[in-house]
């Protein structure tokens, strides 16, 4: 269970950032959502989503991914 304090902390280490990154990757790669729509669904900025996608792998390969 994730505590509210952890959600509000903006932590960059630990379980929460890993979960956030996994959600971004899943939304973009598996569900085919745009970066902007992913950002809206997760209450992130598009810039944050773009950064996460780049850190996971090549941005273009994820955006052009065809399941």
PyMOL CGO cylinders between C-alpha atoms (Angstrom):
from pymol import cmd
from pymol.cgo import CYLINDER

trace = [
    CYLINDER, 0.00, 0.00, 0.00, 1.30, 3.45, -0.95, 0.3, 1, 1, 1, 1, 1, 1,
    CYLINDER, 1.30, 3.45, -0.95, 0.84, 6.17, 1.66, 0.3, 1, 1, 1, 1, 1, 1,
    CYLINDER, 0.84, 6.17, 1.66, -0.43, 9.64, 0.78, 0.3, 1, 1, 1, 1, 1, 1,
    CYLINDER, -0.43, 9.64, 0.78, 2.73, 11.19, 2.26, 0.3, 1, 1, 1, 1, 1, 1,
    CYLINDER, 2.73, 11.19, 2.26, 4.83, 9.25, -0.25, 0.3, 1, 1, 1, 1, 1, 1,
    CYLINDER, 4.83, 9.25, -0.25, 2.61, 10.35, -3.15, 0.3, 1, 1, 1, 1, 1, 1,
    CYLINDER, 2.61, 10.35, -3.15, 2.96, 14.00, -2.19, 0.3, 1, 1, 1, 1, 1, 1,
    CYLINDER, 2.96, 14.00, -2.19, 6.68, 13.83, -1.50, 0.3, 1, 1, 1, 1, 1, 1,
    CYLINDER, 6.68, 13.83, -1.50, 7.78, 13.92, -5.14, 0.3, 1, 1, 1, 1, 1, 1,
    CYLINDER, 7.78, 13.92, -5.14, 10.34, 11.23, -4.38, 0.3, 1, 1, 1, 1, 1, 1,
    CYLINDER, 10.34, 11.23, -4.38, 12.70, 10.27, -7.21, 0.3, 1, 1, 1, 1, 1, 1,
    CYLINDER, 12.70, 10.27, -7.21, 13.91, 7.06, -5.60, 0.3, 1, 1, 1, 1, 1, 1,
    CYLINDER, 13.91, 7.06, -5.60, 12.21, 3.91, -4.49, 0.3, 1, 1, 1, 1, 1, 1,
    CYLINDER, 12.21, 3.91, -4.49, 9.07, 2.10, -5.49, 0.3, 1, 1, 1, 1, 1, 1,
    CYLINDER, 9.07, 2.10, -5.49, 6.83, 4.99, -6.49, 0.3, 1, 1, 1, 1, 1, 1,
    CYLINDER, 6.83, 4.99, -6.49, 8.98, 6.34, -9.35, 0.3, 1, 1, 1, 1, 1, 1,
    CYLINDER, 8.98, 6.34, -9.35, 9.36, 2.78, -10.66, 0.3, 1, 1, 1, 1, 1, 1,
    CYLINDER, 9.36, 2.78, -10.66, 5.57, 2.38, -10.64, 0.3, 1, 1, 1, 1, 1, 1,
    CYLINDER, 5.57, 2.38, -10.64, 5.10, 5.73, -12.37, 0.3, 1, 1, 1, 1, 1, 1,
    CYLINDER, 5.10, 5.73, -12.37, 7.65, 4.83, -15.05, 0.3, 1, 1, 1, 1, 1, 1,
    CYLINDER, 7.65, 4.83, -15.05, 6.01, 1.43, -15.61, 0.3, 1, 1, 1, 1, 1, 1,
    CYLINDER, 6.01, 1.43, -15.61, 2.61, 3.09, -16.02, 0.3, 1, 1, 1, 1, 1, 1,
    CYLINDER, 2.61, 3.09, -16.02, 4.00, 5.57, -18.54, 0.3, 1, 1, 1, 1, 1, 1,
    CYLINDER, 4.00, 5.57, -18.54, 5.65, 2.80, -20.52, 0.3, 1, 1, 1, 1, 1, 1,
    CYLINDER, 5.65, 2.80, -20.52, 2.47, 0.68, -20.46, 0.3, 1, 1, 1, 1, 1, 1,
    CYLINDER, 2.47, 0.68, -20.46, 0.20, 3.55, -21.52, 0.3, 1, 1, 1, 1, 1, 1,
    CYLINDER, 0.20, 3.55, -21.52, 2.45, 4.60, -24.40, 0.3, 1, 1, 1, 1, 1, 1,
    CYLINDER, 2.45, 4.60, -24.40, 3.76, 1.24, -25.59, 0.3, 1, 1, 1, 1, 1, 1,
    CYLINDER, 3.76, 1.24, -25.59, 0.90, -1.18, -24.92, 0.3, 1, 1, 1, 1, 1, 1,
    CYLINDER, 0.90, -1.18, -24.92, -2.17, 1.06, -25.08, 0.3, 1, 1, 1, 1, 1, 1,
    CYLINDER, -2.17, 1.06, -25.08, -0.81, 3.39, -27.76, 0.3, 1, 1, 1, 1, 1, 1,
    CYLINDER, -0.81, 3.39, -27.76, -1.71, 6.59, -25.92, 0.3, 1, 1, 1, 1, 1, 1,
    CYLINDER, -1.71, 6.59, -25.92, -0.02, 9.80, -26.96, 0.3, 1, 1, 1, 1, 1, 1,
    CYLINDER, -0.02, 9.80, -26.96, 2.41, 11.47, -24.59, 0.3, 1, 1, 1, 1, 1, 1,
    CYLINDER, 2.41, 11.47, -24.59, -0.12, 14.25, -23.97, 0.3, 1, 1, 1, 1, 1, 1,
    CYLINDER, -0.12, 14.25, -23.97, -2.96, 11.82, -23.18, 0.3, 1, 1, 1, 1, 1, 1,
    CYLINDER, -2.96, 11.82, -23.18, -0.69, 9.77, -20.92, 0.3, 1, 1, 1, 1, 1, 1,
    CYLINDER, -0.69, 9.77, -20.92, 0.26, 12.94, -19.08, 0.3, 1, 1, 1, 1, 1, 1,
    CYLINDER, 0.26, 12.94, -19.08, -3.40, 13.89, -18.63, 0.3, 1, 1, 1, 1, 1, 1,
    CYLINDER, -3.40, 13.89, -18.63, -4.37, 10.44, -17.33, 0.3, 1, 1, 1, 1, 1, 1,
    CYLINDER, -4.37, 10.44, -17.33, -1.54, 10.38, -14.79, 0.3, 1, 1, 1, 1, 1, 1,
    CYLINDER, -1.54, 10.38, -14.79, -1.68, 14.09, -13.82, 0.3, 1, 1, 1, 1, 1, 1,
    CYLINDER, -1.68, 14.09, -13.82, 1.88, 14.64, -15.11, 0.3, 1, 1, 1, 1, 1, 1,
    CYLINDER, 1.88, 14.64, -15.11, 3.20, 17.26, -17.48, 0.3, 1, 1, 1, 1, 1, 1,
    CYLINDER, 3.20, 17.26, -17.48, 3.89, 16.19, -21.06, 0.3, 1, 1, 1, 1, 1, 1,
    CYLINDER, 3.89, 16.19, -21.06, 7.55, 17.06, -20.45, 0.3, 1, 1, 1, 1, 1, 1,
    CYLINDER, 7.55, 17.06, -20.45, 7.76, 14.59, -17.55, 0.3, 1, 1, 1, 1, 1, 1,
    CYLINDER, 7.76, 14.59, -17.55, 6.18, 11.82, -19.64, 0.3, 1, 1, 1, 1, 1, 1,
    CYLINDER, 6.18, 11.82, -19.64, 8.53, 12.56, -22.52, 0.3, 1, 1, 1, 1, 1, 1,
    CYLINDER, 8.53, 12.56, -22.52, 11.53, 12.40, -20.19, 0.3, 1, 1, 1, 1, 1, 1,
    CYLINDER, 11.53, 12.40, -20.19, 10.36, 9.07, -18.73, 0.3, 1, 1, 1, 1, 1, 1,
    CYLINDER, 10.36, 9.07, -18.73, 9.85, 7.59, -22.18, 0.3, 1, 1, 1, 1, 1, 1,
    CYLINDER, 9.85, 7.59, -22.18, 13.31, 8.70, -23.30, 0.3, 1, 1, 1, 1, 1, 1,
    CYLINDER, 13.31, 8.70, -23.30, 14.84, 7.20, -20.19, 0.3, 1, 1, 1, 1, 1, 1,
    CYLINDER, 14.84, 7.20, -20.19, 13.05, 3.88, -20.82, 0.3, 1, 1, 1, 1, 1, 1,
    CYLINDER, 13.05, 3.88, -20.82, 14.21, 3.65, -24.42, 0.3, 1, 1, 1, 1, 1, 1,
    CYLINDER, 14.21, 3.65, -24.42, 14.15, 5.32, -27.78, 0.3, 1, 1, 1, 1, 1, 1,
    CYLINDER, 14.15, 5.32, -27.78, 11.24, 7.77, -27.95, 0.3, 1, 1, 1, 1, 1, 1,
    CYLINDER, 11.24, 7.77, -27.95, 10.46, 7.14, -31.60, 0.3, 1, 1, 1, 1, 1, 1,
    CYLINDER, 10.46, 7.14, -31.60, 10.36, 3.37, -31.23, 0.3, 1, 1, 1, 1, 1, 1,
    CYLINDER, 10.36, 3.37, -31.23, 7.77, 3.69, -28.45, 0.3, 1, 1, 1, 1, 1, 1,
    CYLINDER, 7.77, 3.69, -28.45, 5.65, 6.28, -30.25, 0.3, 1, 1, 1, 1, 1, 1,
    CYLINDER, 5.65, 6.28, -30.25, 5.66, 4.26, -33.48, 0.3, 1, 1, 1, 1, 1, 1,
    CYLINDER, 5.66, 4.26, -33.48, 5.11, 0.98, -31.67, 0.3, 1, 1, 1, 1, 1, 1,
    CYLINDER, 5.11, 0.98, -31.67, 2.48, -1.22, -33.34, 0.3, 1, 1, 1, 1, 1, 1,
    CYLINDER, 2.48, -1.22, -33.34, 1.11, -4.00, -31.12, 0.3, 1, 1, 1, 1, 1, 1,
]
cmd.load_cgo(trace, "trace")
